[in-house]
Amino acid sequence: MGDVIRGVRLLADGQRWVLRHRRDWRFGMVPALIALVGYVVALVVLALWAGDLVDWATPFADHWASPWPGLFRGLLTALLFGTGLLLSVISFTAVTLLVGDPFYEALSARVERGEGDCPQAPERPLWREVWTAVRDSARVLLWAAVFGVLLFAAGFVPVAGQTVVPVAGFCVSGFFLALELTTVAFERRAVDLTARTRLLRHRLPLVLGFGVPLAAAFLVPFVAVVLMPGAVAGATLLVRELLPPPPPPAQPDAPTAAASPQEPGTPGAAPS
C-alpha cells in the first residue's frame, strides 16, 4: 500500500507542477484537445453502429425465444462499446504524445531540470525518433487490444464478469497509460520498450497507484485534456522514482598546506 500511495502522490505532484507553470499547462492542452475531438467522433460512430454490428455478427440468436435475443445482443453491444472505450483511453495517450511530442519532450526536460540532474538525451535523427515512437506505440496498442479482447470474453463469466473484470480493466488501463506517459523520460535515458515494461512490472503497485486514478479520470473526456500536461510531468517524476539519479560525486577534501621549513633561530628549529 505504501507504493500505491506513493504513486498517487507522484500523480498529484505532476498536476501541482503544471499549476505552478501555467504557460506549459495551457500549451500542453492543445494536442490533447485535437486528439479528443477525433476520439469523440469515433466513439459516437461506434455508439450509433455497435447495435447493427452485433446483430450482423449474431444471426444464430434470431431463432431464440424472446426476450433472450434482445438481452444477449444488448449485453454484447455494451461490452463492445466498453472495449472501444477501454482502447480509446489507452490509445488516447499514445496519439496525444505523438501529436504533441516536441512540447511534451520540452515539458518533461523542464521538470527534470527543476528536480536536478537532467540526463542528456541521446543524439538521434528526427526520422528515427518518429519511427521509434510510432513502432513502440503500435506495439503497446497491440498488447492493449489483446487484453481488451480477453477482458471482453471474460465479461461473459457470471458474477466475475460484472465485478472482477471491470477492476481488472482499470488496472490494465492504468498500467498501459503509465507505460505510454513514461516514454518521454525513459527515452531520454535510452531505455527501450522491453526494459521499461520490465521496470514498471517490477514496481507494479507504484505504477497502478499512478495509472489507475488517471485511467478513471480519463473516462471523462474534457478532464483528460486538462490533466494531460500534469500527467506527463508526473510520469517524469515516476521515472525518477524508478531510476533515481546517481548521487553527486564526493567532493575531495581541501589539501592541507605543506609545512614550510622553519628559519634558523626560530623556536623549534633544528640546530644547524
Protein Blocks (a to p, Z undefined) as FASTA:
>chain_A
ZZmmmmmmmmmmmmmmmmmmmmlmmmmmmmmmmmmmmmmmmmmmmmmmmmmmmmmmmmml
mmpccfklmmmmmmmmmmmmmmmmmmmmmmmmmmmmmmmmmmmmmmmmmmmmmnopiacd
ddddfklmmmmmmmmmmmmmmmmmmmmmmmmmmmmpghjlmmmmmmmmmmmmmmmmmmmm
mmmmmmmnopafklmmmmmmmmmmlmmmmmmmmmmmmmpmklmmmmmmmmmmmmmmmmmm
mmccddddddddddddddddddehiahiacZZ
